[in-house]
Amino acid sequence: MQEAIRVKPTQDGTYTVYRGTMALVAGLTRLQAERYEASIARRQPRTTPIAMLG
């Protein structure tokens, strides 16, 4: 199971991108953070639930 990738705002008005509980990059604008999140999501391999294979 893959860890969730998410963008969270910080108190100083910037954004941080997380994978699970690990911060990947911080201090971004919202647009930069969303683009970074999208680029990571494109690189992750897609998995198919076992129930759909049968």
N, C-alpha and C positions, 0 to 999 in steps of 0.2 A: 504494500500500500504506500502511495506517495504522500509525502508531507504537503500540507496546504501551503500555497504561496499567497501572501496577502500584503497589502499596503496599509500602513497605519500612520495617521498624522501624529506629529510630536508637538510639544508645548511651544516650541520656537517657530512654528509655522511651516516647518519642512516635513518631509515624509520619509519613512523607513520601510524597506522591503524585507519581509521575513520569509524564511522557509522553515516551517515548524516553529520552533522557539528560537532559532538562530537568526540574528540580523545579518542580512547579506550586504546591504548598502544603506547608508543614512545620509541625511542632509540634502535630499533631492526636492525639486519642485514636484507638484502633483503629476504633471505631465511626464516628467522624467521617470518618476516612480512607476507610473502605469505602463510606460513603454518598456521599462526594464522587466516588470512583471510579465508582460506579454511575451518578451523575448525568451524568458525562462520557460514559460508554458509551452512555447513552440518547440523547444529543444527536448522536453521531457517525452519519453516514449509513451504512447497510449497503451493502456492495458484493457483487456476485455474481461468482464466478469465471467467466472467459470460457468455460471448458469446459462450464459448466452452461447457458449461453445457447443452445447449438445444438441 
